[in-house]
Amino acid sequence: MQHSIVGFVHNRTHVFILRYRIKNCNYAQKRGCAILYLMQIIPVASGKGGVGKSLLSANLSIALGQSGKKVVMADLDLGASNLHLVIGQHTNPAASLGAWLTDHGNFEDIIAPTEYENVSFIAGDSQIPGLTALKPSQKTRLIHSFQNIDADYLVLDLGAGTHQIILDLFLLSPQGIVITAPTVTATLNGYLFLKNSVFRLMYTTYKKNTPGYDQLEKLRKDSTSLQRLYIPKLIEALKKVDPENTELFMSRMKAFRPRLIMNMIDDPKDADKAQRIRRSCSQYLGLEIEHLGIMYRDTLQDKALSSQLPIIVYKPQAVLSQAIYRIAEKILTSETRTFDQAYKPNEESSDSFQIAEEEANDDYDYKLSGIDDLVGSGTLTVGELAEMIKTQQYEITQLKKENLLLKSKIIQAASQGFKI
């Protein structure tokens, strides 16, 4: 764990801790100072569901715990919580994140021990339908509580999508993990999640009434142009009108190093997608990402899940388990990074302006802008696009059939006297 000595403290009882754990040593005690150990927050996100977020969050937490690190993992996929099933944890609805958010109480009371060494668990539940339903005060309280947890690692299993609160939780650390899969839709959604994260970081940097904000406000009126504008070119334009905030944004972008994992691969060639996503992020977003690892599709995972055992416990020698251990080893040897102290993802804004619309992933033009980026960098081929179109045409056909069926049932119910 990275550490640093942080000056002299004349009154040790007045040491303030935010995201740090104080560890005293002889050197520190002799000089009246303390060594501060930085907790590494690891948000795990994806552009869409079903790509292995909970699988990775659970097994990674246990692997880190097995190495002797104190780990807390939290299920933030509220309304669709399933992390407890992966680890076989029986949850108490009265001691869950939803209960704490609605009934208050002590945050420490919902951090439950698990049967796995050094690993604690914060359960989510269905009392709150999703993170998007949280009030600003609840969001601020939640982030503050997370930042004050006493642990070496805090693993956050986030919900799918790109709502503002999900992006803010992802940006609690410059080292969040985005997990995706080789399929066209998963690749596209993973890239769009990273693109939304960059826009959110930009939005929190250029405050209202600054020249940079005014420039972005002009671009916002032509949303298509903004969505298709490459970030490096946008930075050059902002630098001319607001050099101070642009310098701050560039320093945050330099610190921002999200990590990518390609899951569910069946062929070594599938791993190339991760490198191509990396090139797209560098070229179009001005964002450097780290390729943290790959995870092969493994049928043993289904057996492990049905047994409510993490795969690294069910079968430590499995290919998937070994991949997770390699990822954990990279994290253990990595330096913990943070944004500057002025960056506050929980700071609420009084205006409703968002550069990247919260519904961006459902917006047709925005989807096209993401496809343009991926095709332009060679991440997606024409053949893969054709296959995606065929798949979506099939899905549209199925939805039409379902709509016709529902319509016939409604007509039938109305004919039988039911109120519609």
N, C-alpha and C positions, 0 to 999 in steps of 0.2 A: 504494500500500500504506500502511495506517495505521501510524504510528510514534509513539513517545514516548521522551523521555529519562528514564532511570530512576535518577537520583541519582549520587552520586560513588562511584567504586570506587578505593580506594587501591592495591589489588593486582589489576591487570587479569587476571592469570592465574587468579584465583579467581572469575570470573564464571560463574555456573551457568546453563545453558540448559535449558529444558524444551521448550516448543513454539515457541521463538523463534530467529530468525536474527540474529546480531549483525552490524551494519554500522557500521564506524567512519567518522567524519567529522571534519573539522578542528575543529569546535566541540566534539565529544566528546573528541577527543584532547587538546585544550588544557586541558580541565577534568577529565580522568581519568575520563570516563564513557562510556557506550556507548548507541547508539540500538538499540532492540530492535524488530524487525519481526515482527509476529504472523502466523504461518502460518494460513491459513484451511483448515480441514478440511471437506470437502464429502462427507458420506455420501449415497449415492443409494439409496433404498429404495422398496418398494412392498408392498402387502398381498398381492399375488399375482404369479405369473410371467407373462411374455408381454406386458408393457405397455411395454417399451422401456428398461429400466434400463441394459443394456449399450450400447445405441445412444447414449443420452444421455451416459453416463460417458465413452465413447471420444471422441465428437465434441466434447464440452464440454472435455475435457482438451486436445485438439489446438487448439481455438479459443483457449483461455487461453495455450497455448504460443506460438501465432502472435502473440499480443499482447506477447510478450517476457517472460512470467512463467515461472518454473521450476516445473514440474508433475510430480508423481508420481501415477500411477493404479494402483490395486491391485484385483485380481480376488478378491473374497471370497466369491463364489458357489461355495464349495468343493464338489467332487463333481459340479458341473454347470458348470464353468468354460468360458466361451466368449468372454470379452473379447478374447483373443488373435486370435480369428477375425475380429472386427470390424476390428481394426487390421492384420491380416495379419502378426502377429508369430510367428516360429518360436520355440517355447519349449524350454528345456532342463529336463527333469524334475529334474535334480540342482540346479538353481538356481531353485527355485520355493518358494512359501509352504509347501506341504505338506512338502517336503524339509527346510526350515529348522525347522519345528515338530517334526518327528520326529527329525532328526539334529543339531539345533543348528547351530553355526557362526555366521558373521558375517551380520547382517541386511543390511549394505551389499552383500554379494555377490549378493543376489537382486534388487537394484534394477538392472534392465537398461536400457540405452539403447534408443531406438527410432529409426526413420528420420524421425520427426517432430520438428521443432525444439523444443528445451527440454522435451521430454516423456520421462519414464522410466516403466518398467512393472514391476510386481510380479505375476508369474503365479501363478495358483492351479492346482491339479491334483487328481487323483483319489486321491491317497494318503490323504487324509482325506475321508470321505464327506460332510462338511458341517460348518459352524461349530458345530452343536449337539454334535458329537463332541469338541470341544476340552475339555481338562481345565482346571480353574480356573487352574492355574499357567501353562498355555499361553496362556490368554486374557489374563492379566495381562502376560505377557511380550510378547504381540503388541501390546497397547494401548500399553505403554511404548515399544516400538520405533517405532510410528507417531508418537507424540507427539514423538519426537526426530529425525524426518526433516528434512533440510535442504531446504526447498522453500518456494515462495510459496503453492502450493495442493496439497493432498492429496485426491484424488478416490477415494472408496471405493465400489466396485460391490458392494453387499451382496446376500445371498441373499434370496429371498422368505420371507414368514412373519413371525411375531412371537415367535420364541424369545427368551429373555432375553438371550443374547449379541448377537443382531442388534439388539435395542433398545439395549443398552449401547454398541455401536459407533455406532449412529445418534445417540446422545446424547453422543458425543465432541464434538459441536458443537451449539450452539443453532440452527444454520442449515442443518440437513440438508434434502435435497430428497426429497419424496415424489412419485413419478410415477404417474399413474393414467390411466384412459381413460373415455370417456362411458358404457360399458356398465354395467348395474345392478350386476353382481357386482364389477367393477373399482372402481366408485365406493364400494360398501359396504366392500370390503376396504381401500381406501385410508383411509377414515374410521376403520375399526377399528384400523388400524395407528397412526394418530395418537392414538386413544383409549388404546391399550396403552402408547404412549410416555409419555403423561401419567401413567398409573398407575405405570409404572416409575420415572419421576422422583419421584413421591410416595413410592414404596417406598424409594428410596435416601435420602430426606430424613428420614422418620420412622424412626429406628433402634429396635431392640428395647429394651424396658424404658422407653420414653418414653410419656407419657400419650397422645400421638397414635397411637402404635403400638397401644396397648391398645384404643383406640377403633376403630381399623381392624380389629383382631383380632375384636372383637365383630361388626362388620359382615360380616367374611369368613365367619362361620358361616352367614349367610344370603346366599349368593352372588348369588341373584337380585336381592335388594334392592340390593346393592352395585353390580351391573352396571347397574341401571336408575337409580341415584342420579346426579343431575346434579352435576358437579364443583363448580360455584359453591356449591351447597347443602351439599355435603360439607365444603368449606373453612370455611363458617360454623360448622358443628358442631365441626370440629377446632380452630377458633380459640378456642372456649370452654374446651377442656380442655388445649390445648397451644399457647398463643399464640406462644412463641418459635420452635418449629419450623414453625409455620404461616406466620409472617412470612418465614422462610427459604424455604419452599416457594413462597410468593407472589412473592418476589424472583426465584426461578429460573423461575417461570412467565412473569414479565415479560421475562426474558432469552430465554426459549425462543421462537424465531420460525422454525418450520419453513417451508419454501418449497414450494409446490405447482405442479406442471406437469401440464397436461391434454394427453395424447398421443392420437394416432390419431383426431382429430376429422375428420368429413366435411362438417360444416355449421357455419356460425358460431353457430348456436343451441346446439351442443354445448358451446361455451365457457362458457355460463351455468352448467353443472354445477360448475365450479370456484368460482364466486362463491357458489353454494348450499352447497357443502361448507364454505366459509369461514364462512358464517353458522351452520351447524350446529356447527362447532368453537367459535365464539364463544359460542353460546347454551348448549350442553350441556357443553362441556369447559372453558369459561373460557379458551380458547386462541386467540390471534390468529395467523393464518398469513398468509404473503405469497403472492400469486398471481404466480409468477415468469414464466409464459408459457404459450403453447399451441403444439402441434406438429400440423400436418395430416398425415393419412395420405398417404404418397407412394410410388408404385410403384417409383420410382428407388432406394429404399432396398434393395429385394430385389436389384436389379442390382448395387448397390454391395457388398452383403454377399457375393454370389456371386463378386465380383471381389476380395474381402477388402480393400476400401478403405473408409475412413470416408466417409460421404456428403458431408461438407464438402470432402473432397479429390476425390472422384469427380465431384461436380457442385456447385461452390460457389454457383452461381446458383439452385439448386433451392429451392423454397419451404421444404422441411424444413431445408436448410442455413441459409437466412436466419433461420429461427426460432431455430436453435441459436446463431447469432451474436448475436442480440438477447438471448438468455438469458445468454450469456457477458459481454456488455457490462454487463448489470445487475449481475452478480456482481463484475465488475472495479470498478464504481463504488460498490459497497456497502461499508459499514463492517464490519470483522470483529468478531464478537461472541463472548464466552466466558461460561461459567458462572463462579460464584465459585470461588476456589482450593480451598475445602473440598470441592467436589463431585468425587467419584472414582468414575467408572462401573466401574472395574476392581477396586473394593474388594469382597472376597467376604464374604458373610454366613454365619454359622454355622447359621442356621435356614433352614427350607425354605419359609417364608411368602412368598407372592407374591400381591399384591392382584389382579392380572390373571393368571389361570392361563395357563401357556404354551400350553395347548391351547385357549385361549379362542376362537380363530377356528373351531375345530371343534365348539364347544359350541352346541347349538341355542338355548338361552336367550340366550346372549351375542349370537348372530346377530340374534335378534329385537330385542334392546335397541338394536342398531345400526340396524336397519330402522326401529324406532320413532322414533329421533332424526332420521333422514333424511326420513321421511314427515312428521313433525311440523314440520320446518323448510321443507318443500316441495322438498327436494332430489330426492326420488323421488315420482313420481306414481302413482296407482292403476293406470293403464295399464301403466306400466313394471314394477310389481310383478307384475301379471298375466302379462306377457311373461316375467319371470324364473321364475315358477312353471311356466309351460309349458316353458321350456327345461330346468328341473331335472327335470320329469316325463319329458321325453324322455331325459335323461341317465340317470335311474333305470331306464327301460325298457331302454336299451342295456346297462347294467350287469347287469341281470337276464338278458338274452340271453347275455352273455359268461359269466356264472356257470353257466348251464345248459350252455353249450358245454364249459366246463372240467370240469363234473361228468360229462358224458357221456364225455369223454376219460379221466378218472380211472377211471370204471367199465370202460371198454374196456381200459385198461392193466392193471387188476386182473384182468380176465378172461383176459388173455394171460400172466398169471403174474408180472407186475412187482410189486415190493413198494411199497406206498403208505404 
